[in-house]
Amino acid sequence: MRMNVAIKTPAPRTAEGGPAARITDEQRLRRLSATCMLWEDNFYIDGKTVAGTIAELVGKVSPEFAAAVAYEARTKQHLRHLPLLIVREMARLKSHKHLVGLLLPDIIQRADEITEFLAIYWKDKRQPLSAQVKQGLAAAFHKFDEYQLAKYNRDGAVKLRDALFLCHAKPKDKEQEALWKRLVDGKLATPDTWEVQLSGGADKRLTFETLMNGNMLGGLAWLRNLRGMHEAGVTAAAILAYADKVNVSRVLPFRFLAAARHAPMFEPAIEKAMFRSFEGRAKFEGKTVVLIDVSGSMKDPVSGKSEISRLDAACGVAIVLRELCDDVHVFIFSNGVRQIPARRGFALRDAVGRAGGGTELGAAVRAMNGYGYDRLVVITDEQSADRVPDPVGTKGYMLNVAANRNGVGYGKWMHIDGWSEACMDYIRQLEDAGER
C-alpha cells in the first residue's frame, strides 16, 4: 500500500467544461461585486450563494481593497445593496472594522440606504451596532435635508427615526435639531416628488407635463415612464422636447435598450438621448475589435428578477465602444465567428441579433488574432468550451457580464467585470497611464 501519495487538485473548468483559470480572492470579489444582484439567481449561480460568497471573500482580502470595491460599486456601478453588504462584513471583522465609520457615509447616498443597511446588518440575527457603525450612520444623517429625509421616510421593519435613535447622532446646529425632531414626531413636510404626485390621485397627464416643464423628472425616471406617459395622453411633442434636455449622464447603457423595448414608439428619442450621454468624451485611437458573445447563456437575465439579459448588457457596452473608438470592427461568436456592420446605436443591437449556440471563445479569439488589431475587447460571460489563447500585443480586455466562479480572461488579458460605461473609463485610465 502506497502512502503519502500527492493528491492532484482538479484543474478548474468553466460551466461549459472548457479549461479555466484559477482566480484570486481579490479578482473574485471584484467580479461578483460588479456583476451580481444580491439574493437573486442567475444562469450559473444562485443569489443566496452569491451573497454568502461575497461575505466570505471580504475577510480574505485587505480592508483597503474591500473598501475600494464597495466604494466603486456604489459610485461607478451605481449599485446600492452590494456595497452595504460589504460594509456589514467589514464591521464584523476586527481587521476591517476600523474603516467602517469613514466608509459608510460615502456609501450611503440616499436616506433610505440608512435603513437598508440596518436591514442587511440584521439579516442573519439582531445584534448591537458597533461604535464604527454608529459613527458612520450618524455621519450619514448629517448629509440629508428635509426633502431627502421625507422622500425616503418609509414604513418598514426599521424606520429612519429608529435609526436616528440607534446611532445617537448629534445635530450640528439648532436648525438640524428642529429637523430631526420633525422626523421623530412624523411631521416632515410632504416632499413634492413625481411619485407622490402620481400616487395622490392627480391627473397623470397633467402631472407628467408639469414635472417635465419643471425639469423634475430625472433621466432614469423619464425612461421608465415613457410608456406610462404615452398611455396617460402626454403629447409626443412634449416627450420629444424633454428628450433634448433630460439629464442622462448617470444612466447605464443597457437602460436605454430596456426603455426602447418597452416604449418602441419613442425609440428615436431614446437613442438621441443616449447619444447625448456620450458627448464630450475622448476617442480611443487605433483599430479596436469588439468581439461579442452571442452563445445561449447570454440570453439569460443578469439576475433572477431582471428583464435585462446578458446580451442586453453586452450590446449596451458595445454601443458605447462604437461611439468612443475611432476605428471599430465588430464581430459576434458562438459556435463560429462572423463580422457584423459596426452600426451606431440601436442599429448595432439589431445587427447583433439573438443569442444561441455554444461558446467557442478560444476559436473566436484565434480568428481575431489573425485579423489584427490595436485593441481587442471581448464582451462575454467567459464560459468557453475551448481553451482561450492570449491576445496579440498587450491591449486585450476580457469584459465579463456574469459572475461565474471560473473564467478564462487571465494571463495577458486585462480582466474587467461589469457592464457600465465605467469599464471604458477603466480601460482609458490603464492606457493613459501606459500600463496597456
Wavefront OBJ file of the C-alpha trace (Angstrom):
o trace
v 0.000 0.000 0.000
v 1.459 3.335 -1.071
v 1.414 6.157 1.427
v 1.969 9.899 1.091
v 0.611 9.962 -2.448
v 0.195 13.510 -3.677
v -3.420 14.381 -4.418
v -3.801 16.401 -7.577
v -6.324 19.207 -7.420
v -8.606 19.011 -10.443
v -7.919 21.700 -12.981
v -10.578 24.442 -12.935
v -13.244 24.266 -15.605
v -15.846 26.690 -16.878
v -19.516 25.764 -16.573
v -19.308 24.651 -20.218
v -16.400 22.298 -19.454
v -13.589 24.282 -21.014
v -10.250 24.996 -19.320
v -10.392 27.912 -16.934
v -8.012 29.883 -14.800
v -7.902 29.960 -11.037
v -8.639 33.443 -9.835
v -7.531 35.262 -6.731
v -9.841 36.259 -3.912
v -9.469 39.899 -4.990
v -10.418 39.086 -8.580
v -13.393 37.042 -7.494
v -14.704 39.700 -5.095
v -14.488 42.381 -7.765
v -16.187 40.079 -10.288
v -19.083 39.175 -8.029
v -19.477 42.751 -6.867
v -19.659 44.197 -10.362
v -21.943 41.661 -11.979
v -24.392 40.297 -9.416
v -27.693 41.407 -7.971
v -27.748 40.244 -4.367
v -30.057 37.413 -3.363
v -31.183 36.944 -6.970
v -30.435 33.870 -9.057
v -28.740 33.933 -12.440
v -27.890 31.297 -15.022
v -24.853 29.753 -13.366
v -25.110 30.638 -9.671
v -27.921 31.235 -7.168
v -28.253 34.571 -5.476
v -28.038 33.319 -1.884
v -24.723 31.700 -2.695
v -23.525 34.940 -4.251
v -24.262 36.894 -1.078
v -22.610 34.249 1.095
v -19.544 34.111 -1.130
v -19.137 37.883 -1.122
v -19.376 37.911 2.665
v -16.703 35.201 2.851
v -14.372 36.943 0.409
v -14.403 40.244 2.308
v -12.491 38.533 5.100
v -9.906 37.147 2.669
v -8.846 40.472 1.175
v -7.284 43.522 2.759
v -9.609 46.056 4.404
v -8.409 48.701 1.937
v -9.278 46.503 -1.048
v -12.718 45.640 0.351
v -13.425 49.332 0.968
v -12.312 50.235 -2.560
v -14.609 47.605 -4.097
v -17.561 48.853 -2.041
v -16.893 52.470 -2.984
v -16.501 51.633 -6.666
v -19.676 49.531 -6.670
v -21.693 52.459 -5.308
v -20.150 55.411 -7.112
v -19.248 53.903 -10.504
v -21.513 50.886 -10.925
v -24.385 52.644 -9.111
v -25.205 49.526 -7.075
v -26.932 50.000 -3.729
v -27.205 46.799 -1.703
v -23.898 45.190 -2.617
v -21.677 47.887 -1.038
v -23.850 47.828 2.088
v -23.256 44.080 2.411
v -19.504 44.572 2.066
v -19.537 47.220 4.790
v -21.569 44.914 7.045
v -18.961 42.202 6.708
v -16.170 44.677 7.333
v -17.930 45.738 10.539
v -17.828 42.126 11.755
v -14.087 41.739 11.242
v -11.533 43.009 13.756
v -9.068 43.562 10.922
v -11.512 45.588 8.785
v -13.873 47.439 11.127
v -11.624 50.495 11.576
v -12.619 51.724 8.087
v -16.381 51.378 8.536
v -17.027 54.736 10.183
v -15.370 56.600 7.314
v -16.729 54.388 4.527
v -20.424 54.251 5.465
v -21.268 57.943 4.817
v -19.601 57.703 1.392
v -21.553 54.564 0.523
v -24.899 55.866 1.785
v -26.073 58.330 -0.884
v -29.831 58.158 -0.245
v -31.556 58.470 3.112
v -33.324 55.117 2.771
v -29.952 53.394 2.468
v -29.535 54.022 6.196
v -32.443 51.712 6.970
v -31.483 49.317 4.180
v -28.060 48.952 5.754
v -29.619 48.120 9.108
v -31.886 45.532 7.476
v -28.810 43.902 5.905
v -26.868 44.246 9.175
v -29.595 42.292 10.975
v -30.432 39.904 8.130
v -28.897 36.903 9.919
v -29.531 37.944 13.513
v -30.271 41.007 15.603
v -27.093 42.353 17.156
v -25.930 45.628 18.726
v -24.456 48.285 16.488
v -20.705 48.645 16.779
v -19.123 52.007 17.549
v -17.857 52.283 13.959
v -21.328 51.581 12.542
v -22.900 54.186 14.832
v -20.249 56.696 13.768
v -20.868 56.022 10.068
v -24.657 56.187 10.299
v -24.529 59.376 12.355
v -22.302 60.991 9.723
v -24.709 59.849 7.001
v -27.663 61.532 8.723
v -25.859 64.874 8.502
v -25.900 64.660 4.683
v -29.681 64.882 4.206
v -32.075 67.829 4.251
v -35.827 67.719 4.936
v -36.760 66.932 1.347
v -34.379 63.946 1.221
v -35.442 62.606 4.615
v -39.144 62.962 3.802
v -38.797 61.391 0.367
v -37.299 58.201 1.793
v -39.031 58.114 5.193
v -40.930 54.895 4.557
v -42.683 52.361 6.735
v -40.746 49.179 7.268
v -39.143 46.919 9.805
v -36.676 49.730 10.527
v -37.646 53.385 10.201
v -35.414 56.427 9.865
v -36.441 57.680 13.315
v -35.376 54.318 14.791
v -32.007 54.560 13.052
v -31.541 58.095 14.368
v -32.051 56.899 17.937
v -29.828 53.852 17.475
v -26.788 55.713 16.158
v -27.078 58.584 18.686
v -26.477 61.223 16.036
v -25.856 64.752 17.340
v -27.268 67.687 15.332
v -24.741 70.207 14.077
v -26.971 73.218 14.871
v -30.417 74.315 16.063
v -31.871 74.060 12.553
v -30.843 70.438 12.188
v -32.053 69.690 15.702
v -35.501 71.011 14.744
v -35.437 68.986 11.510
v -34.648 65.754 13.323
v -37.405 66.451 15.856
v -39.885 66.731 12.972
v -38.583 63.395 11.699
v -39.087 61.780 15.103
v -42.554 63.314 15.520
v -43.655 62.340 11.997
v -44.127 65.972 10.958
v -41.774 66.265 7.985
v -43.116 68.297 5.082
v -44.534 66.089 2.319
v -41.946 66.010 -0.498
v -43.046 67.276 -3.896
v -41.915 64.247 -5.929
v -43.393 62.761 -9.064
v -44.127 59.554 -7.155
v -46.110 61.497 -4.540
v -47.986 63.471 -7.165
v -48.962 60.410 -9.165
v -49.936 58.347 -6.125
v -52.051 61.209 -4.820
v -54.667 60.693 -7.500
v -53.732 63.707 -9.592
v -54.355 63.721 -13.322
v -51.451 61.684 -14.712
v -51.170 63.561 -17.988
v -51.095 66.937 -16.280
v -48.708 65.657 -13.607
v -46.203 64.324 -16.113
v -46.376 67.520 -18.151
v -45.842 69.647 -15.019
v -42.877 67.522 -13.972
v -41.225 67.831 -17.359
v -41.899 71.563 -17.573
v -40.155 71.953 -14.222
v -37.248 69.643 -15.160
v -38.199 67.449 -12.185
v -38.059 64.099 -13.987
v -34.594 62.537 -13.967
v -33.145 60.525 -16.824
v -33.931 57.079 -15.461
v -37.427 58.129 -14.324
v -38.102 59.552 -17.795
v -37.016 56.318 -19.476
v -39.044 54.126 -17.121
v -42.214 56.210 -17.526
v -42.229 56.734 -21.291
v -44.918 54.147 -21.910
v -46.955 55.390 -18.940
v -46.770 58.971 -20.200
v -47.897 57.881 -23.646
v -50.843 55.929 -22.241
v -51.794 58.877 -19.985
v -52.150 61.101 -23.048
v -48.977 63.175 -22.843
v -48.293 64.509 -26.320
v -45.420 63.075 -28.306
v -44.183 66.619 -28.855
v -43.791 67.178 -25.092
v -41.987 63.864 -24.625
v -39.658 64.529 -27.547
v -38.875 68.043 -26.335
v -37.888 66.700 -22.910
v -35.585 64.161 -24.537
v -33.366 67.061 -25.613
v -32.755 68.324 -22.074
v -33.253 65.434 -19.637
v -30.109 64.564 -17.653
v -28.984 61.073 -18.709
v -25.370 61.316 -17.552
v -25.698 58.567 -14.914
v -27.953 56.213 -16.849
v -26.312 52.858 -17.592
v -26.158 51.929 -21.310
v -28.489 48.944 -21.167
v -31.237 51.100 -19.604
v -31.727 52.804 -22.962
v -32.152 49.419 -24.613
v -34.707 48.377 -21.998
v -36.647 51.627 -22.470
v -36.727 51.182 -26.240
v -38.122 47.681 -25.788
v -40.976 48.880 -23.555
v -41.712 52.099 -25.475
v -40.734 51.386 -29.111
v -42.756 54.353 -30.336
v -40.112 56.617 -28.769
v -37.031 54.695 -29.855
v -35.580 57.589 -31.926
v -35.874 59.965 -28.943
v -34.349 57.383 -26.595
v -31.462 56.833 -28.975
v -30.932 60.584 -29.311
v -30.742 60.948 -25.529
v -28.324 58.018 -25.388
v -26.009 59.619 -27.942
v -26.088 62.824 -25.910
v -24.792 60.909 -22.864
v -21.588 60.165 -24.830
v -20.873 63.767 -25.836
v -17.539 65.301 -24.917
v -15.755 62.021 -24.241
v -12.336 61.390 -25.764
v -11.928 58.796 -28.511
v -9.808 55.646 -28.372
v -7.203 55.785 -31.106
v -6.198 52.882 -33.320
v -8.057 49.810 -34.564
v -10.450 48.397 -31.971
v -12.009 44.962 -32.425
v -15.138 44.271 -30.357
v -15.980 40.573 -30.001
v -19.478 39.912 -28.605
v -20.590 36.580 -27.111
v -23.981 35.507 -28.508
v -23.976 31.982 -27.062
v -27.078 30.510 -25.439
v -26.219 31.535 -21.876
v -26.111 35.215 -22.911
v -29.882 35.303 -23.357
v -30.453 34.678 -19.659
v -31.145 37.619 -17.338
v -28.367 39.282 -15.378
v -30.314 38.338 -12.252
v -33.373 36.317 -11.301
v -35.666 39.346 -11.077
v -34.347 41.319 -14.037
v -35.738 41.600 -17.552
v -32.303 42.639 -18.758
v -30.335 39.851 -20.397
v -26.593 39.433 -20.503
v -26.795 40.120 -24.226
v -28.622 43.395 -23.500
v -25.775 44.382 -21.181
v -23.228 43.339 -23.812
v -24.989 45.341 -26.526
v -25.092 48.388 -24.258
v -21.331 48.222 -23.763
v -20.747 47.599 -27.482
v -22.818 50.670 -28.375
v -20.644 52.791 -26.074
v -17.468 51.367 -27.624
v -18.800 52.109 -31.103
v -19.120 55.762 -30.108
v -15.781 56.055 -28.335
v -13.485 54.332 -30.850
v -12.045 55.981 -33.952
v -11.796 52.749 -35.959
v -14.047 49.954 -34.667
v -14.747 46.483 -36.085
v -17.494 44.329 -34.547
v -17.715 40.522 -34.520
v -20.101 38.078 -32.863
v -19.388 34.484 -31.889
v -20.930 31.306 -30.525
v -20.022 28.089 -32.338
v -18.471 30.231 -35.048
v -17.419 33.849 -35.524
v -18.575 36.420 -38.066
v -18.247 40.130 -38.634
v -21.281 42.408 -38.478
v -21.653 46.045 -39.587
v -20.333 48.473 -36.973
v -23.558 50.449 -36.943
v -24.419 53.177 -34.457
v -26.868 52.955 -31.589
v -29.805 50.596 -31.733
v -28.854 49.531 -35.266
v -25.855 47.766 -33.711
v -28.180 45.945 -31.305
v -30.252 44.789 -34.267
v -27.143 43.617 -36.121
v -26.018 41.554 -33.101
v -29.307 39.653 -33.150
v -30.320 36.876 -30.775
v -28.316 34.546 -28.569
v -27.985 30.811 -29.139
v -25.444 28.033 -29.537
v -22.232 27.099 -27.769
v -19.342 29.233 -26.531
v -16.232 28.616 -28.630
v -14.435 31.706 -27.396
v -10.985 30.244 -27.988
v -11.611 29.756 -31.704
v -13.062 33.271 -31.943
v -10.015 34.844 -30.275
v -7.655 32.905 -32.561
v -9.573 34.280 -35.545
v -9.281 37.821 -34.186
v -5.560 37.379 -33.530
v -5.228 36.631 -37.224
v -7.382 39.619 -38.171
v -5.134 42.105 -36.432
v -5.943 44.974 -34.078
v -4.522 47.580 -31.739
v -7.106 46.754 -29.074
v -9.343 43.708 -28.559
v -12.377 43.952 -26.277
v -14.246 40.691 -25.655
v -17.705 41.011 -24.080
v -18.737 37.622 -22.681
v -19.791 35.522 -19.706
v -16.457 33.700 -20.154
v -17.948 30.215 -20.215
v -15.821 28.968 -23.077
v -15.933 25.339 -24.160
v -12.393 25.529 -25.570
v -9.047 26.907 -24.494
v -8.662 30.652 -24.916
v -5.305 31.919 -26.209
v -3.616 35.132 -25.155
v -4.354 38.260 -27.152
v -1.847 39.641 -29.628
v 0.030 42.503 -28.002
v -0.900 43.993 -24.645
v -4.282 45.633 -25.213
v -6.550 42.636 -24.701
v -9.587 43.183 -22.459
v -11.910 40.423 -21.279
v -15.101 42.150 -20.130
v -17.238 39.808 -18.055
v -21.014 40.403 -17.789
v -21.632 37.446 -15.446
v -20.335 36.193 -12.127
v -19.158 32.679 -12.814
v -16.713 31.050 -10.455
v -14.215 30.103 -13.108
v -13.452 32.198 -16.122
v -10.889 32.488 -18.879
v -9.842 36.138 -19.005
v -6.425 35.976 -17.330
v -2.776 35.667 -18.307
v -2.072 38.531 -20.725
v -5.729 39.562 -20.626
v -6.864 42.517 -18.581
v -9.958 41.255 -16.815
v -12.816 43.727 -16.267
v -16.162 42.971 -14.624
v -19.434 44.794 -15.174
v -21.466 46.443 -17.890
v -21.394 50.169 -17.281
v -19.529 52.951 -19.058
v -17.108 52.791 -16.124
v -15.490 49.838 -17.884
v -14.386 52.147 -20.696
v -13.142 54.697 -18.182
v -11.002 51.974 -16.621
v -9.532 50.987 -19.996
v -8.716 54.609 -20.739
v -7.026 55.060 -17.364
v -4.859 52.000 -17.990
v -3.840 53.139 -21.446
v -3.230 56.766 -20.419
v -1.000 55.512 -17.629
v 0.947 53.404 -20.119
v 0.025 50.151 -18.388
v -1.582 48.723 -21.524
l 1 2 3 4 5 6 7 8 9 10 11 12 13 14 15 16 17 18 19 20 21 22 23 24 25 26 27 28 29 30 31 32 33 34 35 36 37 38 39 40 41 42 43 44 45 46 47 48 49 50 51 52 53 54 55 56 57 58 59 60 61 62 63 64 65 66 67 68 69 70 71 72 73 74 75 76 77 78 79 80 81 82 83 84 85 86 87 88 89 90 91 92 93 94 95 96 97 98 99 100 101 102 103 104 105 106 107 108 109 110 111 112 113 114 115 116 117 118 119 120 121 122 123 124 125 126 127 128 129 130 131 132 133 134 135 136 137 138 139 140 141 142 143 144 145 146 147 148 149 150 151 152 153 154 155 156 157 158 159 160 161 162 163 164 165 166 167 168 169 170 171 172 173 174 175 176 177 178 179 180 181 182 183 184 185 186 187 188 189 190 191 192 193 194 195 196 197 198 199 200 201 202 203 204 205 206 207 208 209 210 211 212 213 214 215 216 217 218 219 220 221 222 223 224 225 226 227 228 229 230 231 232 233 234 235 236 237 238 239 240 241 242 243 244 245 246 247 248 249 250 251 252 253 254 255 256 257 258 259 260 261 262 263 264 265 266 267 268 269 270 271 272 273 274 275 276 277 278 279 280 281 282 283 284 285 286 287 288 289 290 291 292 293 294 295 296 297 298 299 300 301 302 303 304 305 306 307 308 309 310 311 312 313 314 315 316 317 318 319 320 321 322 323 324 325 326 327 328 329 330 331 332 333 334 335 336 337 338 339 340 341 342 343 344 345 346 347 348 349 350 351 352 353 354 355 356 357 358 359 360 361 362 363 364 365 366 367 368 369 370 371 372 373 374 375 376 377 378 379 380 381 382 383 384 385 386 387 388 389 390 391 392 393 394 395 396 397 398 399 400 401 402 403 404 405 406 407 408 409 410 411 412 413 414 415 416 417 418 419 420 421 422 423 424 425 426 427 428 429 430 431 432 433 434 435 436
